[in-house]
Amino acid sequence: MKIVLASGSAIRRTLLANAGIRFEVDASQVDERAAEAPLLEAGAPPEDLALALAMVKASEVSERRPADLVIGADQVLDFEGERQTKPADMEAARRQLLNLSGRTHHLHAAVACAKAGAVVWQNVETSHLTMRKLDPAFVGRYLAAAGDDVLQSVGAYQIEGRGIQLFEKIDGDFFAILGLPLLPLLAFLRSEGLAE
């Protein structure tokens, strides 16, 4: 049995590789907006939304690769009860950062594993992140230095790099904030005999 990551995320690939996990990448082709639409309409909480997206991604790839264990993951940023998504452009990133400035938001990171098209394990980690008060000039300098990479990040920050300078306080698991609840995932993989 092979381990398959159903994500094209470079940071998720790096986290698994650095942990010594041998895996292949087969990115999910799920239309996330279509998959989440009924959940949003039903008023599902953000953590349920993150988990549902992780599960559907893992299941979709697992149906194509039934003999393998497929890992799906997703994150949802919850700010004052509203879901935030990846910014579409640098102007959207600027607005998002100024909106989060001086406030606390919640980041829900979900991971699910599937075999033969069925989810066999799941986990959600919630982190609480408080940004320091940011002035527009600093946000402009940050975005110029960080570049378009911020457009790949919910919240327009990447705490593994310059984005850490945006924060005053962080309560949560570092790996989950990066996009993969790695410690619970590794525990599950060990229970399946797929990690040491």
N, C-alpha and C positions, 0 to 999 in steps of 0.2 A: 504494500500500500504506500502510495506517495502522499506527501503533504502538498496541497495546492493553495496558494494565496489568490483569492478572487478579487484582487485589487491591483491597480497600476500605480499605487502610491509609492513613491521612492522611499519615504520615511518608514513605511510599514515593512518594505523589503529590507531596509537597513536594520531595523530592530530585530527581525527574525534572523537575519544572517549573522548579526553580531552576537546573538544568543546561541549560535552554533546549530541552528535548525536547518536541515536540508529540505528545500522546497522548490517547487516550480511556480511560476506565475501564469495564471489564466484569468485575466481580468473579466469581471462580470459585464454583461451587455445590458443589464437592467436599466430601464428608463426610471431613474429615481423619482422624478417629479410625478410620473404616472403612478408609480407604486405607492407613493405617500399620499396622493390626493384623497382616497377614501378615508385614510386615517385622520388627515387634517380636517376633513369634513365632519368626521365623528367627534372631533375635539380631543383626540388622543394626546396624552401628555408627552413632552419632548423625549423622555427616556424610552417610552414605548415606541416612539417614532424611530429613534436610533436603532433600537433592537430589531424592529420589523425590517428596516432596510438592511441591516447586517444579515438577518436570516434569509431574506429573499435573494441577496447576492450569493450567499453560500449555497443555497438550494439550486439556484439557476445554473451555476457552474457544476454542481454535484450531479445534476441530471445528465450533463454531458460526460462526466467522469465518475461513474458510479462506483468504481473500485477504489477511489481515492478519498482521503479526508480533506475537505475543502473548508478554508477559513474565510469568512466574510466579515467585514468591519464597516462601521460608519460612526460619524459624530454629528451631534446636533447641539448647537449653541442656543441656550435659552436665556433671553434677556428680558426681565420683567414680564414673563409670561408669553413673550413673542419669540418665534424661531428666527434665527439669523442664518443666512446662507453665505457661501463664498461670494465675495464681491465680484461684480461683472467687469469692473475696470478700476483704474486708480482713483478716480473721483468717488466711486462707490466705497472703495477702501477707506478713503479719507473721511467720508461721512460716517462710516461705521465706527472707526476708531474714535472720532470726536463724540459720537453718541455713547460709546462705552466708557469714555473718559471719566475717571473719578468714581466709578460705580462697580458693583459686583455683578458678574454674570456666572452662569452655570454651564459647564460643558459636559455633555453626556456622551461617553464613548462606549460603543457596543461591539461585541465580537460574538460570532456564532460559528459553530462547526457543523458540517453536514456530511452524511454518507448516503450514497444511493438516492439522492434527492430529498432526504429527510434530515431535519435539524436534530442533532444528537446532544448538543451542549450549547449553552449561551451564557453571557455575562454582560452586565452593564456597570460601568464605573462613573460616578459623578464627581466632578471637581468644581471648586468654587474659586473664581479668579477675580481679583480686585485690581483694576487699573489705577495707576496714579493719575492725578489731574494733568491732562495733556493740553498744551497750547497749540494752536494751529500751525505755528512756525515749526515746532518740534515735529509734529505729525508729517509735515511736508518733507523735512530733512530725513526722517525715518523712512518714509516711502521711497524717496529718491535713492537712499542707500540700500534698502532691502530689495528694491526692484520688483519685477512682475511676479516673483515667487510668492508674494503675499496673496496673489489672486488664487492660489491653490489652497489657501488656508481659511477655514471658517473663522471669522473674526479678524481677518487680515493681519494675523500675527503668527510668528513661529518662534516659540519660546526657546528652541534649541539654538537660536541665533540672536540677531539684534532685537527681536521681539521681546526678549526678557526685560529689556529696558522700559517697556511700557507698563510694567506691573509693580504694584506696591505689596501685594500679598497673594499667595497661591496656596490653597488647601486642596490637595489631591495628588493622585499618582502621576508622576512625571511621564511614564510611558503612555498612560491613557490620554493625557493631554496631547501628546504627540500623535495619537490616533489609533493606538492599539493597547488594550489592557493586557499587557504582556505577562505579568506574574500569574494571574489566574489562567491564562491560556497555556503557559508552560506547565502548570500543575495538571491541567487536563491532558495535555500531550504526554506527560509522564505516566498518568493513569492508564493511558492507552498503549504504553510501551513505545511511544514515538519520540521520546526525549529522555535525556539522562537526568 
